[in-house]
Amino acid sequence: MTDRAGPIGDAPAGSDGARSTAKRVVVLGGGFAGVSFAQELARLLRHGDRRRRPVDAGVRLGARDVEVVLVDRDNYFVFQPLLADIISGSIETTHVVVPLRRMLPRTKVLVGEIESIDAAAKVVGIRRRGAAQAVPLRYDQLVLTLGGVTDFRAVPGMAEHSLGVRTLGDAFYLRNRALDRLEEAAIERDPERCRRLLTFVVVGGGSTGVEVAAELHDLLHLAVRSFRSTADLSPRVVLVHSRPRVLSEFGERLSKRATKRLAAVGVELVLGHRLARVEPDAVVLDDATRIEAGTVVSTVGNAPNPLLGHLPAGHDAKGWVLPDATFAVPGLDGVWALGDCASIEDPATGRPMPSTAQHAIREGPAAARNVLAVLEGRAPQPFHYGQLGMLVSLGRRHGIGEVLGVPVSGLIGWFLWRSYYLARLPTLERRIRVALDWTLDWFLARDIVEINVGRTVARPGEVPGELGGEPVSAGTRDEVHDELIV
C-alpha cells in the first residue's frame, strides 16, 4: 500500500518529487462523521487556495498545504438510516451505498483494517485484507470517527444465536434469512417446527428495533401472499422491549401512538421484559417465559471499537472516548474524536449528545473547522447543536416523530421521514434512484427474491464455512473418489 512517492507512512511528495512540508490529516472511519469531516475540510482548503491572505493577515492553508486521508474497511459509504428499507425490499440494496472516492474527490481514500494507533509516535497501522502485516501511516492530526460495534455480552447466548443489524451485509443477510425461512416452512410437515421457523424476535424498542420490526413484518406478509402451499404460513414478528412502550425517548404521547400502531399492524409486543438468555431455537424472558423462534435480531447493545480501549485517553464508564467541547482528546497531541465513538457533553444539557446521524453530520464540519484552525494557529471553538426533531418509520405509509417541537404521525410523519432522508442522501444520482424506488413501490409488487451469494467452488467443502448445496463447477475433482466431474 503506497502513495505516489513511497510507503503511506512517508510525508506526501511535492510536484518535484521531493518530500513536501504538507500536514497530513488522517480520518479513521467512513461513516457520517468521518465523511462530513473530510468533505468540509476539503472545501475549506479549496477556499483557502482561492483566497490567499497576505502574510501579515495570518496563516491561511490551502489544499497544497494539507493532505487529507480517510481510512475505512470498505470503499463505500452506507446510508444507515435506510438499512431497514433493504430488509423489506422497498429500496434496492446498492442504492443506499455510495463509493467513497466519488463522495471525496479531493481526499485520499485508503481501504484496509485499522490494526493499531500509536498516539506517541503519531502512526496508525493499516492492513489490507489478506496482507501479512500492517503498513504504517504517519499523521499530524488524527480524527477518530470509528463508531461502535455490536455488543452481545449483556445476554447469555446472544452472540451465538442472534443477528445484528449494523451493516449493509447484516440487512441483506436478514432479508435473505427471512425469505429462506418462508421457503423452508412451505415444505415443512411438522406444524410446531413450521411455527418456530416463521417466528422472528426483534430485541429492542428504540428507533432501530421499531423500524426493523416494521419492515420485517412488511416483507414477510407481502411475500407470503405469493406462496401456494398447503402449509399454514403465518409469520410472526415479536418485539421484546424492557420498557412499557416503544420509542420512549419520543415522549409519552408519540410513544403511545407508536406502540398502538405496531400492535395494530400485527407486530406482537412483549413490553416490560428483558431477555434472560437466547437459545438456538428460542428466547427466554426474565419471567421465565419461553418464545420459540427461528430467528432472533438484536438492536440493543453498543460497545466502543476495541481500538479505542488501547488509547491513553479519558474514557467514560462504558469505554467511549471523552473529548472536550471542541472534539480534541485531552492528553493526546493532535487527536480528535467525534461521532458515535465519542461521548461529547452537550453544554446546554450537561448530558452526552445522542449518537445519531443528525448529530454526526453537524459534528463533522465543526470538527473540520477546528482542526484547520489549530493548523493555522487559531483557537478551536466549542460545538453545540440543538436537535431539530426525530422521525421513525413504522412500516408502509406510516411514520411518527417530532419536528421543531411539533408532533407528527401517520402518512404525514412517513412523508416527512422519507423527505428528510432523501434530502440527506449523498449525491444526486442516489437521490434519484431512491426516489424512483419509493415511487415504484406504490404501484409495483415488492421483490421477494432470495439471492444466494455463494460462489461456485472447485472442490466441495474447500472453503471453511461454505454453505451446503452450492454448485460445483464442471471439470473439478470429487474429493472422495478423486474423479473428474463432468
C-alpha positions as CSV (number, residue, x, y, z in Angstrom):
1,M,0.0,0.0,0.0
2,T,1.8,3.1,-1.2
3,D,1.2,6.7,-2.1
4,R,2.7,8.4,-5.2
5,A,6.2,8.5,-3.8
6,G,6.6,5.7,-1.4
7,P,5.1,4.0,1.7
8,I,2.0,5.5,3.1
9,G,3.8,6.4,6.2
10,D,6.1,8.8,4.5
11,A,5.4,12.5,4.1
12,P,3.5,13.5,0.9
13,A,5.6,14.3,-2.1
14,G,5.7,17.7,-3.8
15,S,5.4,18.3,-7.6
16,D,9.2,18.0,-8.0
17,G,9.2,14.5,-6.3
18,A,10.8,15.9,-3.1
19,R,9.1,15.5,0.3
20,S,6.8,18.4,1.0
21,T,6.1,20.1,4.3
22,A,2.3,19.5,3.9
23,K,0.5,18.4,7.0
24,R,-1.4,15.1,6.9
25,V,-4.8,14.8,8.5
26,V,-5.9,11.2,8.8
27,V,-9.6,10.3,9.4
28,L,-10.3,6.8,10.7
29,G,-13.8,5.7,9.7
30,G,-16.1,6.4,6.7
31,G,-19.4,6.9,8.4
32,F,-21.4,10.1,8.7
33,A,-19.0,11.9,11.0
34,G,-15.8,10.9,9.0
35,V,-17.2,11.7,5.6
36,S,-18.8,15.0,6.6
37,F,-15.5,16.0,8.3
38,A,-13.4,15.2,5.1
39,Q,-15.9,17.0,2.8
40,E,-15.8,20.1,4.9
41,L,-12.1,20.2,5.3
42,A,-11.5,19.7,1.6
43,R,-14.0,22.6,0.9
44,L,-12.2,24.9,3.4
45,L,-8.8,24.1,1.9
46,R,-10.0,24.7,-1.6
47,H,-11.4,28.0,-0.4
48,G,-8.1,28.8,1.1
49,D,-6.4,28.2,-2.2
50,R,-8.6,30.7,-3.9
51,R,-8.3,33.4,-1.4
52,R,-4.8,33.5,-0.1
53,R,-4.4,36.1,2.7
54,P,-1.4,38.4,2.9
55,V,1.4,37.2,5.1
56,D,0.6,39.9,7.8
57,A,-3.0,38.7,8.0
58,G,-2.1,35.3,9.4
59,V,-1.7,31.9,8.0
60,R,-4.3,30.5,5.6
61,L,-3.7,27.0,4.4
62,G,-4.9,25.5,1.1
63,A,-5.0,22.1,-0.5
64,R,-1.3,22.2,-1.2
65,D,-0.6,22.6,2.5
66,V,-2.7,19.8,3.9
67,E,-3.2,16.2,2.7
68,V,-6.5,14.6,3.9
69,V,-6.5,10.8,4.1
70,L,-9.6,8.8,5.0
71,V,-9.3,5.1,6.1
72,D,-12.1,2.6,6.1
73,R,-12.5,-1.1,5.8
74,D,-14.9,-0.6,2.9
75,N,-14.6,1.6,-0.2
76,Y,-18.2,2.8,0.2
77,F,-20.3,4.9,2.5
78,V,-23.5,3.3,3.8
79,F,-26.6,5.5,4.5
80,Q,-27.5,3.6,7.6
81,P,-30.9,5.2,8.3
82,L,-32.3,3.4,5.3
83,L,-30.9,-0.1,6.1
84,A,-34.3,-1.2,7.3
85,D,-35.7,-0.5,3.8
86,I,-33.3,-3.0,2.4
87,I,-34.9,-5.7,4.6
88,S,-38.4,-5.0,3.2
89,G,-37.2,-4.5,-0.4
90,S,-38.6,-1.0,-0.8
91,I,-35.1,0.1,-1.9
92,E,-32.5,-1.7,-4.0
93,T,-29.5,-2.8,-1.9
94,T,-26.9,-0.8,-3.8
95,H,-28.9,2.4,-3.7
96,V,-28.0,3.1,0.0
97,V,-24.3,2.9,-0.7
98,V,-22.0,5.5,-2.4
99,P,-18.4,5.0,-3.4
100,L,-16.2,7.0,-1.0
101,R,-13.9,8.2,-3.8
102,R,-16.9,9.8,-5.6
103,M,-18.0,11.5,-2.4
104,L,-14.5,12.6,-1.6
105,P,-12.7,13.5,-4.9
106,R,-10.2,15.7,-3.1
107,T,-9.4,13.2,-0.3
108,K,-7.1,10.2,-0.5
109,V,-9.2,7.1,0.4
110,L,-7.4,4.0,1.8
111,V,-9.2,0.7,2.2
112,G,-8.0,-1.6,4.9
113,E,-8.3,-2.8,8.5
114,I,-7.1,-0.4,11.2
115,E,-4.9,-2.5,13.4
116,S,-3.2,-0.1,15.8
117,I,-2.9,3.5,16.8
118,D,0.4,4.8,18.3
119,A,-0.5,8.2,19.6
120,A,3.0,8.9,20.9
121,A,4.7,8.2,17.5
122,K,1.7,9.6,15.6
123,V,1.4,6.4,13.4
124,V,-1.6,4.3,12.5
125,G,-1.2,0.7,11.4
126,I,-3.2,-0.2,8.3
127,R,-3.5,-3.8,6.9
128,R,-5.2,-4.7,3.6
129,R,-7.3,-7.8,3.6
130,G,-5.0,-10.8,3.0
131,A,-1.8,-8.9,3.7
132,A,0.7,-10.4,6.1
133,Q,1.5,-7.3,8.1
134,A,0.2,-3.8,8.7
135,V,1.7,-0.7,6.9
136,P,2.4,2.4,9.0
137,L,0.5,5.6,8.1
138,R,2.0,8.8,9.7
139,Y,-0.2,11.6,10.7
140,D,0.0,15.2,12.0
141,Q,-3.7,15.3,13.1
142,L,-5.8,12.2,13.7
143,V,-9.6,12.2,13.7
144,L,-11.3,9.3,15.3
145,T,-14.8,8.5,13.8
146,L,-14.7,4.8,14.3
147,G,-18.2,4.5,15.6
148,G,-19.1,1.4,17.7
149,V,-19.5,-2.3,17.4
150,T,-22.5,-4.5,18.3
151,D,-22.3,-5.7,22.0
152,F,-23.9,-9.1,22.6
153,R,-22.3,-9.5,26.1
154,A,-25.4,-8.4,28.1
155,V,-27.4,-11.6,27.4
156,P,-26.1,-15.1,27.5
157,G,-26.4,-16.8,24.1
158,M,-26.9,-13.6,22.2
159,A,-23.6,-13.7,20.5
160,E,-24.0,-17.3,19.4
161,H,-27.7,-17.3,18.3
162,S,-28.7,-13.8,17.3
163,L,-28.2,-11.4,14.3
164,G,-27.2,-7.8,14.4
165,V,-28.4,-5.0,12.1
166,R,-25.5,-2.6,11.9
167,T,-24.0,-3.1,8.4
168,L,-25.3,-3.4,4.8
169,G,-24.3,-7.1,5.0
170,D,-26.4,-7.5,8.1
171,A,-29.5,-6.1,6.5
172,F,-29.0,-8.1,3.3
173,Y,-28.4,-11.3,5.3
174,L,-31.6,-10.8,7.4
175,R,-33.7,-10.3,4.3
176,N,-32.3,-13.5,2.8
177,R,-32.8,-15.3,6.0
178,A,-36.4,-14.3,6.3
179,L,-37.2,-15.4,2.8
180,D,-35.3,-18.7,3.3
181,R,-37.4,-19.4,6.4
182,L,-40.5,-18.9,4.4
183,E,-39.2,-21.3,1.7
184,E,-38.3,-23.9,4.4
185,A,-41.6,-23.6,6.2
186,A,-43.5,-24.1,2.9
187,I,-42.3,-27.7,2.7
188,E,-42.2,-28.4,6.5
189,R,-44.7,-31.0,7.6
190,D,-44.2,-30.6,11.4
191,P,-46.6,-27.7,12.4
192,E,-44.6,-26.9,15.6
193,R,-41.3,-26.6,13.6
194,C,-43.1,-24.5,11.0
195,R,-44.3,-22.1,13.6
196,R,-40.8,-21.8,15.0
197,L,-39.3,-21.2,11.6
198,L,-41.7,-18.3,11.0
199,T,-41.3,-16.6,14.4
200,F,-38.9,-13.7,14.4
201,V,-38.0,-12.0,17.6
202,V,-36.6,-8.4,17.5
203,V,-34.9,-7.3,20.7
204,G,-35.1,-3.6,21.5
205,G,-37.8,-0.9,21.1
206,G,-35.7,2.0,20.1
207,S,-35.9,3.6,16.6
208,T,-33.7,0.8,15.0
209,G,-35.7,-2.0,16.6
210,V,-39.1,-0.5,15.7
211,E,-38.0,0.1,12.1
212,V,-36.5,-3.3,11.7
213,A,-39.6,-5.0,13.2
214,A,-42.0,-3.0,11.0
215,E,-40.0,-3.6,7.7
216,L,-39.5,-7.3,8.5
217,H,-43.3,-7.6,9.2
218,D,-44.0,-6.0,5.8
219,L,-41.6,-8.3,4.0
220,L,-42.9,-11.5,5.4
221,H,-46.6,-10.7,5.0
222,L,-46.2,-9.4,1.5
223,A,-44.0,-12.4,0.5
224,V,-46.3,-15.0,1.9
225,R,-49.1,-13.9,-0.5
226,S,-47.1,-15.4,-3.3
227,F,-46.9,-18.9,-1.8
228,R,-49.4,-21.5,-2.9
229,S,-48.8,-24.0,-0.2
230,T,-50.9,-26.4,1.8
231,A,-48.9,-25.4,4.9
232,D,-50.3,-22.7,7.1
233,L,-47.8,-20.0,6.7
234,S,-48.4,-17.4,9.4
235,P,-45.2,-15.5,10.0
236,R,-44.9,-13.7,13.4
237,V,-42.7,-10.7,14.3
238,V,-42.3,-10.3,18.1
239,L,-40.7,-7.2,19.5
240,V,-39.3,-7.5,23.0
241,H,-38.6,-4.3,24.9
242,S,-37.8,-3.6,28.6
243,R,-40.0,-0.5,28.9
244,P,-43.8,-0.2,28.9
245,R,-43.8,1.4,25.5
246,V,-41.6,1.5,22.4
247,L,-39.8,4.8,21.4
248,S,-40.0,6.1,25.0
249,E,-37.5,8.8,24.0
250,F,-40.1,10.4,21.8
251,G,-42.3,11.4,24.8
252,E,-45.4,9.8,26.2
253,R,-47.9,10.9,23.5
254,L,-45.9,9.8,20.5
255,S,-44.6,6.7,22.3
256,K,-48.2,5.6,22.9
257,R,-49.1,6.2,19.3
258,A,-46.2,4.1,18.0
259,T,-46.9,1.3,20.4
260,K,-50.6,1.2,19.3
261,R,-49.7,1.4,15.6
262,L,-47.3,-1.5,15.7
263,A,-49.8,-3.7,17.6
264,A,-52.5,-2.7,15.0
265,V,-50.5,-3.9,12.0
266,G,-49.7,-7.2,13.6
267,V,-46.3,-6.9,15.3
268,E,-46.6,-8.8,18.6
269,L,-45.3,-6.6,21.5
270,V,-43.8,-8.1,24.7
271,L,-43.2,-5.0,26.8
272,G,-41.7,-4.5,30.3
273,H,-39.5,-7.6,30.0
274,R,-35.8,-8.3,29.4
275,L,-34.2,-11.3,27.8
276,A,-32.6,-13.7,30.3
277,R,-30.9,-15.8,27.6
278,V,-31.0,-16.8,23.9
279,E,-31.1,-20.4,22.9
280,P,-30.6,-21.9,19.4
281,D,-34.4,-22.1,18.8
282,A,-35.9,-19.8,21.4
283,V,-35.5,-16.8,23.7
284,V,-36.2,-16.9,27.5
285,L,-37.5,-13.8,29.2
286,D,-36.8,-12.6,32.8
287,D,-40.1,-14.0,34.0
288,A,-39.1,-17.5,32.5
289,T,-41.5,-17.1,29.6
290,R,-40.1,-19.0,26.6
291,I,-40.7,-17.9,23.0
292,E,-39.9,-20.4,20.3
293,A,-38.2,-18.6,17.5
294,G,-36.1,-19.5,14.4
295,T,-34.5,-16.0,14.2
296,V,-33.5,-13.5,16.8
297,V,-32.5,-10.0,15.9
298,S,-30.7,-7.8,18.4
299,T,-30.9,-4.0,18.0
300,V,-29.6,-3.3,21.6
301,G,-26.1,-3.1,22.9
302,N,-23.4,-0.9,21.5
303,A,-19.8,-1.0,22.5
304,P,-16.8,1.1,21.6
305,N,-14.4,-0.1,18.9
306,P,-11.8,-2.2,20.7
307,L,-9.0,0.0,19.3
308,L,-10.2,2.9,21.4
309,G,-9.6,1.0,24.6
310,H,-5.9,1.0,24.0
311,L,-5.6,4.8,23.7
312,P,-4.1,6.5,26.7
313,A,-7.1,8.9,26.8
314,G,-10.1,9.6,29.1
315,H,-13.0,7.2,28.7
316,D,-16.4,7.2,30.3
317,A,-17.8,4.2,32.3
318,K,-18.8,2.4,29.1
319,G,-15.5,2.9,27.4
320,W,-16.3,5.7,24.9
321,V,-13.6,8.4,24.4
322,L,-14.1,11.7,26.2
323,P,-13.1,14.6,24.0
324,D,-13.6,18.2,25.1
325,A,-16.2,20.5,23.6
326,T,-14.0,21.2,20.6
327,F,-13.6,17.4,19.9
328,A,-9.9,17.5,20.9
329,V,-8.9,14.5,23.1
330,P,-7.2,15.8,26.3
331,G,-3.7,14.4,26.8
332,L,-3.2,13.3,23.2
333,D,-1.5,15.7,20.8
334,G,-3.3,16.2,17.6
335,V,-6.0,13.6,18.3
336,W,-9.7,14.4,17.9
337,A,-12.8,12.2,18.4
338,L,-16.4,12.7,17.2
339,G,-19.4,10.7,16.1
340,D,-20.6,7.5,17.8
341,C,-17.2,6.7,19.2
342,A,-17.1,9.8,21.4
343,S,-19.1,10.8,24.4
344,I,-19.5,14.5,23.8
345,E,-21.2,16.5,26.5
346,D,-23.9,18.9,25.4
347,P,-23.1,22.2,27.2
348,A,-26.8,23.1,27.2
349,T,-27.9,19.9,29.0
350,G,-24.8,18.5,30.6
351,R,-25.6,15.1,29.1
352,P,-23.9,13.2,26.3
353,M,-25.1,14.1,22.8
354,P,-27.2,11.4,21.1
355,S,-25.4,9.0,18.8
356,T,-27.4,9.8,15.7
357,A,-26.7,10.6,12.1
358,Q,-28.3,14.0,12.6
359,H,-25.6,15.0,15.2
360,A,-22.7,13.3,13.3
361,I,-23.2,15.3,10.1
362,R,-23.1,18.5,12.2
363,E,-20.1,17.4,14.3
364,G,-18.0,16.6,11.2
365,P,-17.9,20.1,9.7
366,A,-17.5,21.7,13.1
367,A,-14.5,19.4,13.8
368,A,-13.0,20.2,10.4
369,R,-13.1,23.9,11.1
370,N,-11.4,23.3,14.5
371,V,-8.7,21.1,13.1
372,L,-7.9,23.7,10.4
373,A,-7.9,26.4,13.0
374,V,-5.3,24.6,15.0
375,L,-3.2,24.0,11.9
376,E,-3.4,27.7,11.1
377,G,-2.6,28.7,14.7
378,R,-6.1,29.8,15.8
379,A,-8.2,28.7,18.7
380,P,-10.8,25.9,18.1
381,Q,-14.4,26.6,19.0
382,P,-16.8,24.6,21.2
383,F,-19.6,22.7,19.5
384,H,-23.2,22.9,20.2
385,Y,-26.2,21.7,18.2
386,G,-29.9,21.7,19.0
387,Q,-31.7,18.7,17.7
388,L,-34.3,19.6,15.1
389,G,-36.5,16.6,15.8
390,M,-36.8,12.8,15.4
391,L,-38.6,10.7,12.8
392,V,-39.2,7.0,12.6
393,S,-40.9,4.8,10.0
394,L,-43.5,2.4,11.2
395,G,-43.8,0.5,8.0
396,R,-45.8,1.1,4.9
397,R,-47.1,4.7,4.7
398,H,-46.9,5.3,8.4
399,G,-44.4,7.2,10.4
400,I,-44.1,9.1,13.7
401,G,-41.9,11.8,15.1
402,E,-41.4,15.4,16.2
403,V,-40.2,18.2,14.1
404,L,-39.3,21.6,15.7
405,G,-41.4,20.6,18.7
406,V,-44.5,19.7,16.6
407,P,-45.6,16.0,16.9
408,V,-46.4,14.3,13.6
409,S,-47.7,10.8,12.8
410,G,-49.4,8.7,10.2
411,L,-49.0,9.5,6.5
412,I,-47.6,13.0,7.2
413,G,-44.9,11.5,9.5
414,W,-44.0,8.9,7.0
415,F,-43.8,11.5,4.2
416,L,-41.6,13.8,6.3
417,W,-39.4,10.9,7.3
418,R,-38.8,9.9,3.6
419,S,-38.4,13.6,2.5
420,Y,-35.7,14.3,5.2
421,Y,-33.6,11.3,4.4
422,L,-34.0,11.7,0.7
423,A,-32.6,15.2,1.0
424,R,-29.7,13.9,3.2
425,L,-28.7,11.2,0.8
426,P,-25.3,11.9,-0.7
427,T,-25.1,12.5,-4.5
428,L,-27.9,13.4,-6.8
429,E,-27.6,10.0,-8.5
430,R,-28.5,8.2,-5.3
431,R,-31.4,10.6,-4.5
432,I,-32.9,9.9,-8.0
433,R,-32.5,6.1,-7.6
434,V,-34.1,6.0,-4.2
435,A,-36.9,8.4,-5.2
436,L,-37.7,6.1,-8.1
437,D,-37.6,3.1,-5.8
438,W,-40.1,4.7,-3.4
439,T,-42.3,5.9,-6.3
440,L,-42.5,2.5,-8.0
441,D,-43.2,0.9,-4.6
442,W,-46.7,2.5,-4.7
443,F,-47.5,0.7,-8.0
444,L,-45.4,-2.5,-8.3
445,A,-45.1,-5.6,-6.1
446,R,-42.0,-5.8,-4.0
447,D,-39.3,-8.2,-4.9
448,I,-39.2,-11.4,-2.9
449,V,-36.1,-12.9,-4.5
450,E,-33.6,-14.6,-2.1
451,I,-30.2,-14.1,-3.6
452,N,-27.6,-16.7,-2.9
453,V,-24.2,-15.0,-2.9
454,G,-22.2,-18.2,-2.5
455,R,-19.6,-18.7,-5.3
456,T,-19.1,-21.8,-7.5
457,V,-16.3,-23.8,-5.8
458,A,-13.6,-26.1,-7.3
459,R,-14.0,-28.8,-4.6
460,P,-16.9,-29.4,-2.3
461,G,-16.1,-28.1,1.1
462,E,-12.9,-26.3,0.1
463,V,-13.9,-23.1,1.7
464,P,-14.3,-23.0,5.6
465,G,-17.9,-22.2,6.5
466,E,-19.1,-22.9,2.9
467,L,-22.9,-23.4,2.7
468,G,-24.1,-26.8,1.7
469,G,-25.7,-27.2,-1.7
470,E,-23.5,-24.7,-3.6
471,P,-22.9,-25.7,-7.2
472,V,-19.6,-27.4,-8.2
473,S,-18.0,-26.4,-11.5
474,A,-17.7,-28.9,-14.3
475,G,-14.2,-30.3,-14.7
476,T,-13.3,-30.3,-10.9
477,R,-12.5,-33.4,-8.9
478,D,-14.6,-35.1,-6.3
479,E,-12.8,-35.0,-3.0
480,V,-13.8,-38.5,-2.0
481,H,-13.4,-40.5,-5.2
482,D,-10.9,-38.2,-7.0
483,E,-12.9,-38.5,-10.1
484,L,-13.5,-35.8,-12.8
485,I,-16.9,-34.2,-12.5
486,V,-18.4,-33.5,-15.9
